[in-house]
Amino acid sequence: MSDYDNTNKGAAFKPFPEMAMILQGKVDNNGTNEDLVLVKTTSKDGTPRIDLYQKVGALFENDKGDNQNKPDYTGPYQDNLRIAAWRRTKDGSAYMSFELSEKTNGAAQPKEDPLVKILDGDDVPF
């Protein structure tokens, strides 16, 4: 078992071939409008289904300036957090890595990519 802590971190990958966004819209949840996306997919047993996804944030492209370790995108996440995202490629496949952080005075806290810090240092966490 690994001691790696992935709290407040994540990644997104290309959808599976059987996944397709089919609709988007809003639903009133006790007086609050919520944005939804409907994705047509197939269960492991082959049963067709539609998954519902709720909007939890937004990503905006960053000006990285002279610091290429800054996130490619940042934005609000839920009510009180910020999300930072880095574009990545592994084995020829594109994906994004994410990190959540607290908001400070309503402004983003862009961080350097933690993976870059690990790879650039002498201490490897495994």
N, C-alpha and C positions, 0 to 999 in steps of 0.2 A: 504494500500500500504506500502511496506517495504522500509526502508531507506538503505538497504544493497546495497553496490556498488560492482558489479561484473565486472567492467571495467578491461580488461586485464586478465581475469580468464575464465576458461571453464572446460569441462569434456567430456569424451568419454565413451561410453557404448557398450555392445555387440550388434552386428548388429541384425536387425529384421530378422526373419526366411526367409523371401522372398528376402533378399539381398544376392548377391553373386558377389565377384570380378571375372570378366570374362576375362579381358585383361588389360595389362599395356603397355605403350610405350611412344613415344616422338612426339611432334608436333613442327614444326618450326613456331614461331610467329614473323614475321618481322625480321628474322635473329637470333632470340634467341631460342634455344632448350628448351622446357618445358616438364617435365615429367608428364604423365597423368595416371590415373587409371580409368577403366570403371567398374561400378557396375550395375548389372542387378537387377531391383526392380519392384515394382508395385505401381502405383498411388492409392490414396484413392478410386477412382472410379473403380479400377480393371484393368486399362489400363497398359499394360507392357511398361517399359521405361528403358533406360540406362542413368544413371547419370555419369557425368564426374567430376573427382576430380583432382586438380593440386597439385603437391608437393610444399609445402611451407617451409619445414624444415626437420630436422632429430633429433631423440632422441638417446642418448648414455647412457648406464648404468653408474651410479656414484658409486664410492667407498664412502660409507657413514661414514666409520671410526667409531668413538665413538658417532657421532651425528645422531641418528635415525630420527631426524626431517628434515635432508637434503633431497632434492629431490631424488627419485629413478633414475631419468633420467634427463639429460639436453642436450641442443643442440642449433644450430642456427635456427632462425625462420625468414623467409623472408630475406631482405637484411640487416637490422640493429637491429634486436632484438634477444633475447635469450628466449628459452622456458624451463620451469622446469615442471616436471611431478612427481606425487606421485601415487603409486598403492594404491587402496582402495577396501574395500568390504562393502556393505550395504545390509542387508536382504539376505545374501548368494550370492549376485551377485557382480562380480568383475567389477571395472571401474577405470579410471584414472582421477585425477584432474590436471589442468594446470594453470600455471601463466606465463605471458609474462613480460619481463623486458628489459631495455636498455642494450646494450653491453657496456663494459668498457674495453678499450685497447685491444679489440679482445678476451677477456676472459669471461668466464661465471660468472654470479653472482648468485651462488646457494643461495637460501634463505631458511629459515625455513618455513615449511608449515604454512600459515596464519590460517588455521582451527585449527591446534594444539595450536597455540598461543591463539586463542579465547577460546578454550575449557579448556586450562590450567589456564586461568586468571579468576578473579572474575567478570570482566565486560562482560556481555553477550549483544550482539548488538541488541537484540529485547526484 
